[in-house]
């Protein structure tokens, strides 16, 4: 008769344990469905945090990405000491990421780099504007640095050559990188680009890397099509070796400050500027644009020929007629001028 109470007690304990287990499982499921409920995104989205962004701004951005639970997020953020540790940067929020994952990422400053590109840049202003569009960087601050004599000298360039430091490519850069860090990175990329092979080719031409960049900038402005780069480079090398002025129209446009000119007139050729290669012998002080890698490599491997003159074709295709003699060039130039007159281009 004494066994029954013990059995009853065991059953109570068993049922109580089972109930506690069920409560724990239910609690775990609830936690899983709240704290660890993931972001549901069709594609990776980004949170941008600059110096003016505060904690509330971050929450607002996350809400736009369908934050699983603002209330739970705020509780977790407080527990994980995030509100007072907001760090600048560009952060990737991916499909399936949980709120604790997001908070740890934001709190640690584990940002995702930006792919920075710049192509077809002619001036420092163009360059500063393009880069600032892709980074948390003020274009005026970058432009001021590019005009800062002491900073430029530190980078081993001059005011006229600093643009040659920027080799057009795609670079992985943190969105909140500072101006000095960016310039130092570009200097390293420039030095890496000018490897032993390219330096040897430049030396064979009797040019420094900066002179090659300067000549390449003229070549690229002159030739619309890349397959003419080496031909045009060969022509200019021929003129340099003979001590002839380059007489390159793009340098006149640069000197005037107007690349939209479609027709160079005699009055344009009289502009006083070290960049006007109709009045000055040799290369100008620096590049008239930021030359592309293709233009630089084309200039480093100039075509061997006897051409000394070039003129745009009269079909206005952007391609050129090349000539060895001035008489032949004069005929090509006359045909081109007629084509411009017929189309009313002045």
Secondary structure, DSSP 8 states (H G I E B T S, - for coil): --HHHHHHHHHHHHHHHHHHHHHHHHHHHHHHHHTT-----SS-EEEEE-TT--HHHHHHHHHTTT-S-HHHHHHHHHHTT-TT----EEEEE-TT--HHHHHHHHHHT----EEEE--S--SHHHHHHHHHTTSS--HHHHHHHHT-HHHHHHTT--TTTGGGG---SEEEE-TT--HHHHHHHHHHHHHHHS-HHHHHHHHHHT--HHHHHHHHHHHHHH-SSGGGHHHHHHHHHHHHHHT-----HHHHHHHHT-TT-SS--HHHHT---TT-TTTS-S--SS-SS---HHHHHHHHT-------EEEE-TT-SS-EEEESSHHHHHHHHHHHHHHHHHTT--
